[in-house]
Amino acid sequence: MSKFRDGLFGPTIILFAICFLITMALAAVYNITEPVIAQGKITAADAGRKEVLKAGASFTKIEVELPVGVTEAYRADNGSGYVFTSQARGYGGQVVYMIGTDVAGRVVGIKMLPHEETPGLGTKVGEEKYLEKYLDDVDPATVDAVSGATRTSNSLKNSLAQARDAYDLVKEVA
């Protein structure tokens, strides 16, 4: 037994067996948690859509070719409007926004999704007080950028323009 343990072959087999068992355990945990995590993401996205389009209770995904930067489009099942997920380059990378519009195309809600922008600067763009400046029929070009967060502010303006283009597409499909 000590020959097996002290030789080259024995420790290799023991290490392989340990790695194999740990890998199987991780695979089992992944298979158990993956559907739960996926459902959590769906629930969070639904809650975000309800946040930016308060008049909508449930949403249906619109299957249409969307403009560059717009990753998803949803129609409120009660006909109250649309929700677009749009992204544009900020300072720390892609910044994703969820943008709600009413049936006339007016922006009624904006939510900045998790991002890599500079804390204390770029994050100010996602604050409700700043986002409110873009609601209704406001021309995004007339809203001043957050001081020190121009790139992040411009990412919001670009995302709003992309959402407007997507609205023009989906209102014809609806």
N, C-alpha and C positions, 0 to 999 in steps of 0.2 A: 504494500500500500504506500509506503514511503517512497518507493521508486516512481510510482505514478504521480504522486504529489510533487516530488522534487525534480522530476524530469521536465522536458520541454513540452511533451505531448499532453500531459495531465492538466497543467494550468491553462493551456490553450482551450481544451475541451470545457473545463469549468467556466472560463471566461465567456466562451461562446454560449454555453447553456444559460448563464446569468443574463447576457445580452438578449438572447432569444426570448426568455421569459419576460423581461422588462418590455421588450418591443411588443410582445403579444398583449401584455397588460395595457400598454399605452394605446394600442389599436382598439382594444375592447372599450376603453374609456372614451376614445374618440367616437366610436360607433354609437355609444350611448348618448354622448353629449351633443354631437353634431346636429341632430334634428331639433334639439331644444334650443341651441344657439341660433339656428336658422329661423325658427319660429319667433325667437326674441327679436331678431333683426326685422322681421316682417311686422311684428307688433309695434316696434319703435318707429318704423317708417310710416305705418298707418297713423300713429299718434302725431307724428310730425305733419302729415298731410292735414289732419284735423286742426292742428294748431295754426297753419297758414291759411286755411280755408275753413273758417269756423262754421259756415253755413252747410258744409258738406259732412255727411255722417259716414258714408262709405264711398269707395272709389273703385273705378275700373280702369285698368291700364289701357292706354290707346296704342295700338300697334300701327305706327306710321313711321316713315323715315324722318328722323328729327334733324334739325340743324346741328352743325358742329358745336360741341360743348353742352348740348342738352342730352342727358342720358335717359331720362324717363319723362313720360307725360301721362297724367291720370285725369279722368273726367269724374266729377262728383256724380254719383248715381241719381241724386235728386235734381240735377241740372243747374246747380248753383254756380258752377265754375270749373276751373282747371287747376292742377298743381303740376309744376315742372321742377325737375331736378336738373340744375345747371351748374357747370363748373368753369372756372377761368383761373388763369395763373395769377397767384399773389406773390408775396415776398418769399414765403417759405415753401411754396409748391402750389399744387392745385387746391383751390378753395371751392367747396361745394355748398351750394345754396338750394333751399327748397323755396319755391316762389308760388304763391297762390294768386290766381286772378279770378275776377268774377266773369260772368258771361260776356260782358262788354270789353273785357281785356284789361280792366283797371287792376293794378296790383293791390291786393287786400291783405297780404301777409308775406313776410320773408323770415326765413330761419337759416342761420349759418350753421352748417353741420360741422362735426369734429374736423379740426385742421391743424396745421403746423405753423401758424402765424406767430409772430413775436408776442409773448404775453405782455399785456399793458399797452401795447401799441396796436398791432393788427387785430387783437381781440376786441378793441373798441368798435370796430366795424360791425361786429355781431351783436352789439348791445341794442336793446329794444329802442332806446331813445334815438340812436342814430338811424336804425332801420326804418323808423316811422317817417323819416324825412322823404322816403322813396314811395310811400303809399299813395294811392289814387292815381291821378293822371299827371304826376310830377315828371318833368323831363329830368332823367338822371344827370344830364350834363349840367344842370343848374344847381345841383347839390355839391357843396364843398367837400373835399376829401378830408378825412381825419388827419390832423397834423402828425407827421411822422409815419403815417400808414398809407401813403399814396398808392402804392401797388395793390394793397389789399382793398382799398376803396375802389380802385379801378377794376379789380376783379369782380366786385359787386355790380358795378355799372355794366361791365361786359356781360355778366350773367343775366342781368335784367334785359339787355338787348337781345340776347340769345333766347330768353323766355318769350319775349315779344314776337320774335320770328317764329318760334314754335307755336305760339297762340294763333298766329295768322294761318299756319298749316292745319292745326287741329280743328279750328272753328269751321273750316270748310268740310272736314271729314265728319264732324258731329252731326 
